[in-house]
Amino acid sequence: MHRLLLPLLLTTSCCESNEVYPIASQYGPSCAFYANVPALTYASGVDIGPSMDFIRPIYALHRGDTKFDRAFSKEKFFELFAIPHEEHEIRHEDLPLATLLGSVEKLIDEKFDPGLAKGKAYSLRVIGVFGGAHNALLMAKAGDVYLVHDPFPGKLKRMTRKELAEWILVPTSATRKLKKHRYVTNYLVISLPPRHKAPWKQIGELPATLKVDLRDGEREVLREAFVAKVAGADDLDGRVARYPGIDFAALPPKGKGKPHRNAVSEELGVEQLGGVIHLSKFILSVWHLGNRDRVPVLFLKGRPHALVSYRPRSGEDANEPTLVFDDGRETIEVSPRQALMEFKKDGGHYGTIVIPCRKK
């Protein structure tokens, strides 16, 4: 597929509700990432869309792709940014199309409508303009109109229930996997309470330097969460079991007896892991703004550590320590490269921990 050189961010006003909605446009086959950028904007109060410098290394955490040549994983998007989500897939029986459309309209009425009323969003697999599988984000409903973010070419679609049902009833030829079923409906339920409304901060407005002095109660949260609750291995499954207070960036097992899957591709080299530092700074900055109760956690030297401070280099020395991590007992100061070397050596396990935001 050719690369689509499209503007990264547009905003549009919904005439039905006079609300401004975040919009982002994809590059190449990156719809699973860019379709869901508005969900991150709502969750964090920060718009990452305009910054390729920020997005590119995070995109590369999925198989090392820095050129948007390969499709992303929408599940990985929500895992990396620590946004609660729940996957659902319906493999429809071989019934007349009119019958299937009726059942999908019923799904929208009975599941989507109540969820939208509670502030949830829905990350959808839809039929793309070329007939293949595409991604979109159902963000709201205004009257009888559904408001859906389509990253190709980056716009807000207004759809009837029938039109939405037709869009999410995807032929299996578009998925190339489910050969026994003619149609599939796949979606993620995204929990976004509360939504941060416009105007949103731009990613470039986040501080270049941030120093957080954790209070006694906050460090106590770290100490408690960073104590292993059971014995186990240092692989991802072992750590998920040992540290239940950490929300690991990991996809669930694909079946009984299967392991968790790291949202950070495990084959990446140290030089390809810079997105982990970008993510960590972003998550910490959003916590510091008071927008989310999440602090980033990396495993270093066999233990979980929370990023608490960062600053830019003062010179050309790549080994200058500019990051400060806290494990609840002591702090360590390292360079980004040193942190990533330890991170890679220790399995490449990343996550977040809940620490209540401070009142502004």
Buried (B, 14 or more C-beta within 10 A) or exposed (E): EEEBEBEBBBBBEBEBBEBBBBBBBBBBBBBBBBBBBBBBBBBBBBBBBBBEEBBBBBBBBBBBBEEBEBBBBBBBBBBBBBBBBEBEEBEBEEEEEEEBBBBBBEBBEEBBEEBBEEBBBBBBBBBBEEEBBBBBBBBBBBEEBBBBBBBBEBBBBBBEBEEBBBBBBBBBEBBEEBEEBBBBBBBBBBBBEEBBEBEBBBBEEBEEEBEBEBEEEBBEBBEEBBEBEEEBEEEBBBBBBBBEBBBBBBBEEEEEEEBBBBBBBEEBEBEBBBBBBBBBBBBBBBBBBEBBEBBBBBBBEEBBBBBBBBBEEEEEEEEBBBBBBBBBEEBBEBBBBBBBBBBBEBBBBBBBBBBEBEEE
